[in-house]
Amino acid sequence: MADQIDIAHERIEQQLAESLSQRVRYKGKSARRCADCGEPIPDVRRRSVPGVQTCVICQEVRERAARERR
């Protein structure tokens, strides 16, 4: 019989799996300018996130909005 700790652990594992599956996965060529605000995307971000289309600030806004819709 599962105790409360086992149940809590299962719930955490499910939430983690859901969060990881909803992560944005970029592919392809990175944009030089943000698709949302038009500001330049730093080379470090472009190299570390292949296919990135938004700057860090705009991506945070997108992710926050997605979380609020859930």
mmCIF file of the N, C-alpha and C atoms, coordinates in Angstrom:
data_MODEL
# 
_entry.id   MODEL 
# 
loop_
_atom_site.group_PDB 
_atom_site.id 
_atom_site.type_symbol 
_atom_site.label_atom_id 
_atom_site.label_alt_id 
_atom_site.label_comp_id 
_atom_site.label_asym_id 
_atom_site.label_entity_id 
_atom_site.label_seq_id 
_atom_site.pdbx_PDB_ins_code 
_atom_site.Cartn_x 
_atom_site.Cartn_y 
_atom_site.Cartn_z 
_atom_site.occupancy 
_atom_site.B_iso_or_equiv 
_atom_site.pdbx_formal_charge 
_atom_site.auth_seq_id 
_atom_site.auth_comp_id 
_atom_site.auth_asym_id 
_atom_site.auth_atom_id 
_atom_site.pdbx_PDB_model_num 
ATOM 1   N N  . MET A 1 1  ? 0.846  -1.183 0.000   1.00 0.00 ? 1  MET A N  1 
ATOM 2   C CA . MET A 1 1  ? 0.000  0.000  0.000   1.00 0.00 ? 1  MET A CA 1 
ATOM 3   C C  . MET A 1 1  ? 0.893  1.248  0.000   1.00 0.00 ? 1  MET A C  1 
ATOM 4   N N  . ALA A 1 2  ? 0.559  2.185  -0.858  1.00 0.00 ? 2  ALA A N  1 
ATOM 5   C CA . ALA A 1 2  ? 1.358  3.407  -0.981  1.00 0.00 ? 2  ALA A CA 1 
ATOM 6   C C  . ALA A 1 2  ? 1.062  4.352  0.178   1.00 0.00 ? 2  ALA A C  1 
ATOM 7   N N  . ASP A 1 3  ? 2.124  4.901  0.734   1.00 0.00 ? 3  ASP A N  1 
ATOM 8   C CA . ASP A 1 3  ? 1.922  5.886  1.785   1.00 0.00 ? 3  ASP A CA 1 
ATOM 9   C C  . ASP A 1 3  ? 1.965  7.291  1.181   1.00 0.00 ? 3  ASP A C  1 
ATOM 10  N N  . GLN A 1 4  ? 1.828  8.311  1.997   1.00 0.00 ? 4  GLN A N  1 
ATOM 11  C CA . GLN A 1 4  ? 1.761  9.684  1.516   1.00 0.00 ? 4  GLN A CA 1 
ATOM 12  C C  . GLN A 1 4  ? 3.042  10.119 0.802   1.00 0.00 ? 4  GLN A C  1 
ATOM 13  N N  . ILE A 1 5  ? 4.159  9.638  1.267   1.00 0.00 ? 5  ILE A N  1 
ATOM 14  C CA . ILE A 1 5  ? 5.429  9.991  0.626   1.00 0.00 ? 5  ILE A CA 1 
ATOM 15  C C  . ILE A 1 5  ? 5.492  9.415  -0.778  1.00 0.00 ? 5  ILE A C  1 
ATOM 16  N N  . ASP A 1 6  ? 5.067  8.171  -0.947  1.00 0.00 ? 6  ASP A N  1 
ATOM 17  C CA . ASP A 1 6  ? 5.053  7.563  -2.277  1.00 0.00 ? 6  ASP A CA 1 
ATOM 18  C C  . ASP A 1 6  ? 4.112  8.317  -3.214  1.00 0.00 ? 6  ASP A C  1 
ATOM 19  N N  . ILE A 1 7  ? 2.964  8.688  -2.725  1.00 0.00 ? 7  ILE A N  1 
ATOM 20  C CA . ILE A 1 7  ? 1.979  9.423  -3.529  1.00 0.00 ? 7  ILE A CA 1 
ATOM 21  C C  . ILE A 1 7  ? 2.542  10.788 -3.931  1.00 0.00 ? 7  ILE A C  1 
ATOM 22  N N  . ALA A 1 8  ? 3.169  11.470 -2.975  1.00 0.00 ? 8  ALA A N  1 
ATOM 23  C CA . ALA A 1 8  ? 3.764  12.776 -3.268  1.00 0.00 ? 8  ALA A CA 1 
ATOM 24  C C  . ALA A 1 8  ? 4.882  12.636 -4.285  1.00 0.00 ? 8  ALA A C  1 
ATOM 25  N N  . HIS A 1 9  ? 5.689  11.602 -4.152  1.00 0.00 ? 9  HIS A N  1 
ATOM 26  C CA . HIS A 1 9  ? 6.784  11.373 -5.096  1.00 0.00 ? 9  HIS A CA 1 
ATOM 27  C C  . HIS A 1 9  ? 6.242  11.130 -6.502  1.00 0.00 ? 9  HIS A C  1 
ATOM 28  N N  . GLU A 1 10 ? 5.204  10.341 -6.624  1.00 0.00 ? 10 GLU A N  1 
ATOM 29  C CA . GLU A 1 10 ? 4.589  10.083 -7.931  1.00 0.00 ? 10 GLU A CA 1 
ATOM 30  C C  . GLU A 1 10 ? 4.065  11.374 -8.545  1.00 0.00 ? 10 GLU A C  1 
ATOM 31  N N  . ARG A 1 11 ? 3.446  12.203 -7.738  1.00 0.00 ? 11 ARG A N  1 
ATOM 32  C CA . ARG A 1 11 ? 2.891  13.467 -8.226  1.00 0.00 ? 11 ARG A CA 1 
ATOM 33  C C  . ARG A 1 11 ? 4.016  14.386 -8.723  1.00 0.00 ? 11 ARG A C  1 
ATOM 34  N N  . ILE A 1 12 ? 5.107  14.440 -7.989  1.00 0.00 ? 12 ILE A N  1 
ATOM 35  C CA . ILE A 1 12 ? 6.255  15.259 -8.399  1.00 0.00 ? 12 ILE A CA 1 
ATOM 36  C C  . ILE A 1 12 ? 6.830  14.742 -9.715  1.00 0.00 ? 12 ILE A C  1 
ATOM 37  N N  . GLU A 1 13 ? 6.969  13.439 -9.836  1.00 0.00 ? 13 GLU A N  1 
ATOM 38  C CA . GLU A 1 13 ? 7.486  12.847 -11.068 1.00 0.00 ? 13 GLU A CA 1 
ATOM 39  C C  . GLU A 1 13 ? 6.581  13.171 -12.253 1.00 0.00 ? 13 GLU A C  1 
ATOM 40  N N  . GLN A 1 14 ? 5.257  13.119 -12.053 1.00 0.00 ? 14 GLN A N  1 
ATOM 41  C CA . GLN A 1 14 ? 4.317  13.437 -13.123 1.00 0.00 ? 14 GLN A CA 1 
ATOM 42  C C  . GLN A 1 14 ? 4.429  14.909 -13.532 1.00 0.00 ? 14 GLN A C  1 
ATOM 43  N N  . GLN A 1 15 ? 4.550  15.790 -12.555 1.00 0.00 ? 15 GLN A N  1 
ATOM 44  C CA . GLN A 1 15 ? 4.669  17.220 -12.855 1.00 0.00 ? 15 GLN A CA 1 
ATOM 45  C C  . GLN A 1 15 ? 5.976  17.516 -13.596 1.00 0.00 ? 15 GLN A C  1 
ATOM 46  N N  . LEU A 1 16 ? 7.043  16.875 -13.188 1.00 0.00 ? 16 LEU A N  1 
ATOM 47  C CA . LEU A 1 16 ? 8.324  17.063 -13.851 1.00 0.00 ? 16 LEU A CA 1 
ATOM 48  C C  . LEU A 1 16 ? 8.252  16.580 -15.296 1.00 0.00 ? 16 LEU A C  1 
ATOM 49  N N  . ALA A 1 17 ? 7.686  15.417 -15.503 1.00 0.00 ? 17 ALA A N  1 
ATOM 50  C CA . ALA A 1 17 ? 7.564  14.879 -16.858 1.00 0.00 ? 17 ALA A CA 1 
ATOM 51  C C  . ALA A 1 17 ? 6.714  15.805 -17.727 1.00 0.00 ? 17 ALA A C  1 
ATOM 52  N N  . GLU A 1 18 ? 5.635  16.331 -17.177 1.00 0.00 ? 18 GLU A N  1 
ATOM 53  C CA . GLU A 1 18 ? 4.780  17.255 -17.922 1.00 0.00 ? 18 GLU A CA 1 
ATOM 54  C C  . GLU A 1 18 ? 5.530  18.535 -18.270 1.00 0.00 ? 18 GLU A C  1 
ATOM 55  N N  . SER A 1 19 ? 6.262  19.079 -17.315 1.00 0.00 ? 19 SER A N  1 
ATOM 56  C CA . SER A 1 19 ? 7.024  20.310 -17.562 1.00 0.00 ? 19 SER A CA 1 
ATOM 57  C C  . SER A 1 19 ? 8.081  20.096 -18.639 1.00 0.00 ? 19 SER A C  1 
ATOM 58  N N  . LEU A 1 20 ? 8.773  18.991 -18.568 1.00 0.00 ? 20 LEU A N  1 
ATOM 59  C CA . LEU A 1 20 ? 9.814  18.711 -19.558 1.00 0.00 ? 20 LEU A CA 1 
ATOM 60  C C  . LEU A 1 20 ? 9.219  18.492 -20.946 1.00 0.00 ? 20 LEU A C  1 
ATOM 61  N N  . SER A 1 21 ? 8.057  17.880 -21.022 1.00 0.00 ? 21 SER A N  1 
ATOM 62  C CA . SER A 1 21 ? 7.447  17.630 -22.328 1.00 0.00 ? 21 SER A CA 1 
ATOM 63  C C  . SER A 1 21 ? 6.942  18.914 -22.962 1.00 0.00 ? 21 SER A C  1 
ATOM 64  N N  . GLN A 1 22 ? 6.654  19.929 -22.165 1.00 0.00 ? 22 GLN A N  1 
ATOM 65  C CA . GLN A 1 22 ? 6.138  21.185 -22.693 1.00 0.00 ? 22 GLN A CA 1 
ATOM 66  C C  . GLN A 1 22 ? 7.230  22.201 -22.989 1.00 0.00 ? 22 GLN A C  1 
ATOM 67  N N  . ARG A 1 23 ? 8.460  21.843 -22.692 1.00 0.00 ? 23 ARG A N  1 
ATOM 68  C CA . ARG A 1 23 ? 9.576  22.742 -22.983 1.00 0.00 ? 23 ARG A CA 1 
ATOM 69  C C  . ARG A 1 23 ? 9.685  23.011 -24.465 1.00 0.00 ? 23 ARG A C  1 
ATOM 70  N N  . VAL A 1 24 ? 10.043 24.207 -24.795 1.00 0.00 ? 24 VAL A N  1 
ATOM 71  C CA . VAL A 1 24 ? 10.216 24.581 -26.196 1.00 0.00 ? 24 VAL A CA 1 
ATOM 72  C C  . VAL A 1 24 ? 11.508 23.954 -26.701 1.00 0.00 ? 24 VAL A C  1 
ATOM 73  N N  . ARG A 1 25 ? 11.407 23.281 -27.820 1.00 0.00 ? 25 ARG A N  1 
ATOM 74  C CA . ARG A 1 25 ? 12.589 22.680 -28.428 1.00 0.00 ? 25 ARG A CA 1 
ATOM 75  C C  . ARG A 1 25 ? 12.803 23.339 -29.776 1.00 0.00 ? 25 ARG A C  1 
ATOM 76  N N  . TYR A 1 26 ? 13.893 24.007 -29.892 1.00 0.00 ? 26 TYR A N  1 
ATOM 77  C CA . TYR A 1 26 ? 14.194 24.723 -31.127 1.00 0.00 ? 26 TYR A CA 1 
ATOM 78  C C  . TYR A 1 26 ? 15.022 23.853 -32.052 1.00 0.00 ? 26 TYR A C  1 
ATOM 79  N N  . LYS A 1 27 ? 14.804 24.042 -33.322 1.00 0.00 ? 27 LYS A N  1 
ATOM 80  C CA . LYS A 1 27 ? 15.603 23.374 -34.339 1.00 0.00 ? 27 LYS A CA 1 
ATOM 81  C C  . LYS A 1 27 ? 15.802 24.364 -35.468 1.00 0.00 ? 27 LYS A C  1 
ATOM 82  N N  . GLY A 1 28 ? 16.811 24.149 -36.240 1.00 0.00 ? 28 GLY A N  1 
ATOM 83  C CA . GLY A 1 28 ? 17.028 24.992 -37.401 1.00 0.00 ? 28 GLY A CA 1 
ATOM 84  C C  . GLY A 1 28 ? 17.922 26.179 -37.111 1.00 0.00 ? 28 GLY A C  1 
ATOM 85  N N  . LYS A 1 29 ? 17.833 27.158 -37.979 1.00 0.00 ? 29 LYS A N  1 
ATOM 86  C CA . LYS A 1 29 ? 18.695 28.323 -37.925 1.00 0.00 ? 29 LYS A CA 1 
ATOM 87  C C  . LYS A 1 29 ? 18.146 29.356 -36.937 1.00 0.00 ? 29 LYS A C  1 
ATOM 88  N N  . SER A 1 30 ? 19.024 29.887 -36.108 1.00 0.00 ? 30 SER A N  1 
ATOM 89  C CA . SER A 1 30 ? 18.634 30.911 -35.135 1.00 0.00 ? 30 SER A CA 1 
ATOM 90  C C  . SER A 1 30 ? 18.434 32.253 -35.832 1.00 0.00 ? 30 SER A C  1 
ATOM 91  N N  . ALA A 1 31 ? 17.453 32.994 -35.351 1.00 0.00 ? 31 ALA A N  1 
ATOM 92  C CA . ALA A 1 31 ? 17.203 34.333 -35.876 1.00 0.00 ? 31 ALA A CA 1 
ATOM 93  C C  . ALA A 1 31 ? 18.234 35.305 -35.307 1.00 0.00 ? 31 ALA A C  1 
ATOM 94  N N  . ARG A 1 32 ? 18.530 36.335 -36.034 1.00 0.00 ? 32 ARG A N  1 
ATOM 95  C CA . ARG A 1 32 ? 19.438 37.374 -35.542 1.00 0.00 ? 32 ARG A CA 1 
ATOM 96  C C  . ARG A 1 32 ? 18.688 38.405 -34.716 1.00 0.00 ? 32 ARG A C  1 
ATOM 97  N N  . ARG A 1 33 ? 17.400 38.572 -35.011 1.00 0.00 ? 33 ARG A N  1 
ATOM 98  C CA . ARG A 1 33 ? 16.562 39.528 -34.277 1.00 0.00 ? 33 ARG A CA 1 
ATOM 99  C C  . ARG A 1 33 ? 15.343 38.799 -33.727 1.00 0.00 ? 33 ARG A C  1 
ATOM 100 N N  . CYS A 1 34 ? 14.884 39.265 -32.576 1.00 0.00 ? 34 CYS A N  1 
ATOM 101 C CA . CYS A 1 34 ? 13.743 38.664 -31.899 1.00 0.00 ? 34 CYS A CA 1 
ATOM 102 C C  . CYS A 1 34 ? 12.481 38.783 -32.758 1.00 0.00 ? 34 CYS A C  1 
ATOM 103 N N  . ALA A 1 35 ? 11.749 37.704 -32.876 1.00 0.00 ? 35 ALA A N  1 
ATOM 104 C CA . ALA A 1 35 ? 10.515 37.689 -33.653 1.00 0.00 ? 35 ALA A CA 1 
ATOM 105 C C  . ALA A 1 35 ? 9.428  38.547 -33.014 1.00 0.00 ? 35 ALA A C  1 
ATOM 106 N N  . ASP A 1 36 ? 9.513  38.787 -31.711 1.00 0.00 ? 36 ASP A N  1 
ATOM 107 C CA . ASP A 1 36 ? 8.482  39.552 -31.014 1.00 0.00 ? 36 ASP A CA 1 
ATOM 108 C C  . ASP A 1 36 ? 8.799  41.039 -30.922 1.00 0.00 ? 36 ASP A C  1 
ATOM 109 N N  . CYS A 1 37 ? 10.011 41.380 -30.503 1.00 0.00 ? 37 CYS A N  1 
ATOM 110 C CA . CYS A 1 37 ? 10.335 42.791 -30.246 1.00 0.00 ? 37 CYS A CA 1 
ATOM 111 C C  . CYS A 1 37 ? 11.307 43.387 -31.262 1.00 0.00 ? 37 CYS A C  1 
ATOM 112 N N  . GLY A 1 38 ? 11.965 42.556 -32.050 1.00 0.00 ? 38 GLY A N  1 
ATOM 113 C CA . GLY A 1 38 ? 12.886 43.053 -33.062 1.00 0.00 ? 38 GLY A CA 1 
ATOM 114 C C  . GLY A 1 38 ? 14.285 43.379 -32.570 1.00 0.00 ? 38 GLY A C  1 
ATOM 115 N N  . GLU A 1 39 ? 14.532 43.223 -31.280 1.00 0.00 ? 39 GLU A N  1 
ATOM 116 C CA . GLU A 1 39 ? 15.867 43.487 -30.733 1.00 0.00 ? 39 GLU A CA 1 
ATOM 117 C C  . GLU A 1 39 ? 16.830 42.379 -31.157 1.00 0.00 ? 39 GLU A C  1 
ATOM 118 N N  . PRO A 1 40 ? 18.116 42.693 -31.264 1.00 0.00 ? 40 PRO A N  1 
ATOM 119 C CA . PRO A 1 40 ? 19.102 41.660 -31.617 1.00 0.00 ? 40 PRO A CA 1 
ATOM 120 C C  . PRO A 1 40 ? 19.157 40.550 -30.556 1.00 0.00 ? 40 PRO A C  1 
ATOM 121 N N  . ILE A 1 41 ? 19.310 39.324 -31.015 1.00 0.00 ? 41 ILE A N  1 
ATOM 122 C CA . ILE A 1 41 ? 19.486 38.190 -30.112 1.00 0.00 ? 41 ILE A CA 1 
ATOM 123 C C  . ILE A 1 41 ? 20.989 37.993 -29.947 1.00 0.00 ? 41 ILE A C  1 
ATOM 124 N N  . PRO A 1 42 ? 21.495 38.014 -28.712 1.00 0.00 ? 42 PRO A N  1 
ATOM 125 C CA . PRO A 1 42 ? 22.941 37.872 -28.499 1.00 0.00 ? 42 PRO A CA 1 
ATOM 126 C C  . PRO A 1 42 ? 23.488 36.569 -29.083 1.00 0.00 ? 42 PRO A C  1 
ATOM 127 N N  . ASP A 1 43 ? 24.725 36.645 -29.605 1.00 0.00 ? 43 ASP A N  1 
ATOM 128 C CA . ASP A 1 43 ? 25.361 35.474 -30.211 1.00 0.00 ? 43 ASP A CA 1 
ATOM 129 C C  . ASP A 1 43 ? 25.434 34.298 -29.249 1.00 0.00 ? 43 ASP A C  1 
ATOM 130 N N  . VAL A 1 44 ? 25.662 34.561 -27.976 1.00 0.00 ? 44 VAL A N  1 
ATOM 131 C CA . VAL A 1 44 ? 25.751 33.478 -26.990 1.00 0.00 ? 44 VAL A CA 1 
ATOM 132 C C  . VAL A 1 44 ? 24.433 32.699 -26.947 1.00 0.00 ? 44 VAL A C  1 
ATOM 133 N N  . ARG A 1 45 ? 23.322 33.409 -26.947 1.00 0.00 ? 45 ARG A N  1 
ATOM 134 C CA . ARG A 1 45 ? 22.007 32.746 -26.932 1.00 0.00 ? 45 ARG A CA 1 
ATOM 135 C C  . ARG A 1 45 ? 21.780 31.993 -28.241 1.00 0.00 ? 45 ARG A C  1 
ATOM 136 N N  . ARG A 1 46 ? 22.152 32.607 -29.344 1.00 0.00 ? 46 ARG A N  1 
ATOM 137 C CA . ARG A 1 46 ? 21.952 31.976 -30.646 1.00 0.00 ? 46 ARG A CA 1 
ATOM 138 C C  . ARG A 1 46 ? 22.746 30.683 -30.772 1.00 0.00 ? 46 ARG A C  1 
ATOM 139 N N  . ARG A 1 47 ? 23.940 30.647 -30.193 1.00 0.00 ? 47 ARG A N  1 
ATOM 140 C CA . ARG A 1 47 ? 24.764 29.428 -30.249 1.00 0.00 ? 47 ARG A CA 1 
ATOM 141 C C  . ARG A 1 47 ? 24.275 28.372 -29.268 1.00 0.00 ? 47 ARG A C  1 
ATOM 142 N N  . SER A 1 48 ? 23.810 28.789 -28.107 1.00 0.00 ? 48 SER A N  1 
ATOM 143 C CA . SER A 1 48 ? 23.442 27.817 -27.076 1.00 0.00 ? 48 SER A CA 1 
ATOM 144 C C  . SER A 1 48 ? 22.040 27.248 -27.279 1.00 0.00 ? 48 SER A C  1 
ATOM 145 N N  . VAL A 1 49 ? 21.174 27.949 -28.024 1.00 0.00 ? 49 VAL A N  1 
ATOM 146 C CA . VAL A 1 49 ? 19.813 27.479 -28.265 1.00 0.00 ? 49 VAL A CA 1 
ATOM 147 C C  . VAL A 1 49 ? 19.582 27.467 -29.783 1.00 0.00 ? 49 VAL A C  1 
ATOM 148 N N  . PRO A 1 50 ? 19.988 26.413 -30.471 1.00 0.00 ? 50 PRO A N  1 
ATOM 149 C CA . PRO A 1 50 ? 19.846 26.361 -31.925 1.00 0.00 ? 50 PRO A CA 1 
ATOM 150 C C  . PRO A 1 50 ? 18.396 26.571 -32.364 1.00 0.00 ? 50 PRO A C  1 
ATOM 151 N N  . GLY A 1 51 ? 18.203 27.463 -33.314 1.00 0.00 ? 51 GLY A N  1 
ATOM 152 C CA . GLY A 1 51 ? 16.872 27.721 -33.836 1.00 0.00 ? 51 GLY A CA 1 
ATOM 153 C C  . GLY A 1 51 ? 16.078 28.745 -33.041 1.00 0.00 ? 51 GLY A C  1 
ATOM 154 N N  . VAL A 1 52 ? 16.697 29.389 -32.083 1.00 0.00 ? 52 VAL A N  1 
ATOM 155 C CA . VAL A 1 52 ? 15.989 30.346 -31.234 1.00 0.00 ? 52 VAL A CA 1 
ATOM 156 C C  . VAL A 1 52 ? 15.432 31.480 -32.094 1.00 0.00 ? 52 VAL A C  1 
ATOM 157 N N  . GLN A 1 53 ? 14.230 31.941 -31.738 1.00 0.00 ? 53 GLN A N  1 
ATOM 158 C CA . GLN A 1 53 ? 13.563 32.992 -32.494 1.00 0.00 ? 53 GLN A CA 1 
ATOM 159 C C  . GLN A 1 53 ? 13.252 34.226 -31.657 1.00 0.00 ? 53 GLN A C  1 
ATOM 160 N N  . THR A 1 54 ? 13.445 34.134 -30.350 1.00 0.00 ? 54 THR A N  1 
ATOM 161 C CA . THR A 1 54 ? 13.110 35.252 -29.466 1.00 0.00 ? 54 THR A CA 1 
ATOM 162 C C  . THR A 1 54 ? 14.252 35.547 -28.499 1.00 0.00 ? 54 THR A C  1 
ATOM 163 N N  . CYS A 1 55 ? 14.279 36.789 -28.014 1.00 0.00 ? 55 CYS A N  1 
ATOM 164 C CA . CYS A 1 55 ? 15.250 37.162 -26.984 1.00 0.00 ? 55 CYS A CA 1 
ATOM 165 C C  . CYS A 1 55 ? 14.795 36.558 -25.650 1.00 0.00 ? 55 CYS A C  1 
ATOM 166 N N  . VAL A 1 56 ? 15.639 36.623 -24.664 1.00 0.00 ? 56 VAL A N  1 
ATOM 167 C CA . VAL A 1 56 ? 15.338 36.021 -23.359 1.00 0.00 ? 56 VAL A CA 1 
ATOM 168 C C  . VAL A 1 56 ? 14.084 36.646 -22.752 1.00 0.00 ? 56 VAL A C  1 
ATOM 169 N N  . ILE A 1 57 ? 13.985 37.962 -22.798 1.00 0.00 ? 57 ILE A N  1 
ATOM 170 C CA . ILE A 1 57 ? 12.841 38.639 -22.175 1.00 0.00 ? 57 ILE A CA 1 
ATOM 171 C C  . ILE A 1 57 ? 11.533 38.222 -22.835 1.00 0.00 ? 57 ILE A C  1 
ATOM 172 N N  . CYS A 1 58 ? 11.490 38.237 -24.151 1.00 0.00 ? 58 CYS A N  1 
ATOM 173 C CA . CYS A 1 58 ? 10.260 37.853 -24.846 1.00 0.00 ? 58 CYS A CA 1 
ATOM 174 C C  . CYS A 1 58 ? 9.922  36.375 -24.624 1.00 0.00 ? 58 CYS A C  1 
ATOM 175 N N  . GLN A 1 59 ? 10.933 35.515 -24.545 1.00 0.00 ? 59 GLN A N  1 
ATOM 176 C CA . GLN A 1 59 ? 10.675 34.106 -24.278 1.00 0.00 ? 59 GLN A CA 1 
ATOM 177 C C  . GLN A 1 59 ? 10.089 33.922 -22.891 1.00 0.00 ? 59 GLN A C  1 
ATOM 178 N N  . GLU A 1 60 ? 10.585 34.687 -21.914 1.00 0.00 ? 60 GLU A N  1 
ATOM 179 C CA . GLU A 1 60 ? 10.027 34.614 -20.564 1.00 0.00 ? 60 GLU A CA 1 
ATOM 180 C C  . GLU A 1 60 ? 8.569  35.044 -20.563 1.00 0.00 ? 60 GLU A C  1 
ATOM 181 N N  . VAL A 1 61 ? 8.241  36.088 -21.315 1.00 0.00 ? 61 VAL A N  1 
ATOM 182 C CA . VAL A 1 61 ? 6.852  36.556 -21.410 1.00 0.00 ? 61 VAL A CA 1 
ATOM 183 C C  . VAL A 1 61 ? 5.980  35.458 -22.012 1.00 0.00 ? 61 VAL A C  1 
ATOM 184 N N  . ARG A 1 62 ? 6.457  34.824 -23.076 1.00 0.00 ? 62 ARG A N  1 
ATOM 185 C CA . ARG A 1 62 ? 5.701  33.728 -23.703 1.00 0.00 ? 62 ARG A CA 1 
ATOM 186 C C  . ARG A 1 62 ? 5.464  32.579 -22.728 1.00 0.00 ? 62 ARG A C  1 
ATOM 187 N N  . GLU A 1 63 ? 6.515  32.190 -22.003 1.00 0.00 ? 63 GLU A N  1 
ATOM 188 C CA . GLU A 1 63 ? 6.387  31.065 -21.073 1.00 0.00 ? 63 GLU A CA 1 
ATOM 189 C C  . GLU A 1 63 ? 5.469  31.407 -19.911 1.00 0.00 ? 63 GLU A C  1 
ATOM 190 N N  . ARG A 1 64 ? 5.544  32.634 -19.409 1.00 0.00 ? 64 ARG A N  1 
ATOM 191 C CA . ARG A 1 64 ? 4.664  33.056 -18.323 1.00 0.00 ? 64 ARG A CA 1 
ATOM 192 C C  . ARG A 1 64 ? 3.203  33.019 -18.781 1.00 0.00 ? 64 ARG A C  1 
ATOM 193 N N  . ALA A 1 65 ? 2.940  33.497 -19.988 1.00 0.00 ? 65 ALA A N  1 
ATOM 194 C CA . ALA A 1 65 ? 1.577  33.491 -20.527 1.00 0.00 ? 65 ALA A CA 1 
ATOM 195 C C  . ALA A 1 65 ? 1.065  32.068 -20.693 1.00 0.00 ? 65 ALA A C  1 
ATOM 196 N N  . ALA A 1 66 ? 1.933  31.160 -21.144 1.00 0.00 ? 66 ALA A N  1 
ATOM 197 C CA . ALA A 1 66 ? 1.543  29.765 -21.306 1.00 0.00 ? 66 ALA A CA 1 
ATOM 198 C C  . ALA A 1 66 ? 1.203  29.131 -19.962 1.00 0.00 ? 66 ALA A C  1 
ATOM 199 N N  . ARG A 1 67 ? 1.988  29.455 -18.929 1.00 0.00 ? 67 ARG A N  1 
ATOM 200 C CA . ARG A 1 67 ? 1.692  28.908 -17.598 1.00 0.00 ? 67 ARG A CA 1 
ATOM 201 C C  . ARG A 1 67 ? 0.372  29.433 -17.066 1.00 0.00 ? 67 ARG A C  1 
ATOM 202 N N  . GLU A 1 68 ? 0.082  30.688 -17.324 1.00 0.00 ? 68 GLU A N  1 
ATOM 203 C CA . GLU A 1 68 ? -1.163 31.291 -16.829 1.00 0.00 ? 68 GLU A CA 1 
ATOM 204 C C  . GLU A 1 68 ? -2.381 30.712 -17.523 1.00 0.00 ? 68 GLU A C  1 
ATOM 205 N N  . ARG A 1 69 ? -2.228 30.259 -18.766 1.00 0.00 ? 69 ARG A N  1 
ATOM 206 C CA . ARG A 1 69 ? -3.355 29.672 -19.496 1.00 0.00 ? 69 ARG A CA 1 
ATOM 207 C C  . ARG A 1 69 ? -3.722 28.302 -18.962 1.00 0.00 ? 69 ARG A C  1 
ATOM 208 N N  . ARG A 1 70 ? -2.793 27.648 -18.289 1.00 0.00 ? 70 ARG A N  1 
ATOM 209 C CA . ARG A 1 70 ? -3.066 26.289 -17.780 1.00 0.00 ? 70 ARG A CA 1 
ATOM 210 C C  . ARG A 1 70 ? -3.965 26.297 -16.616 1.00 0.00 ? 70 ARG A C  1 
# 
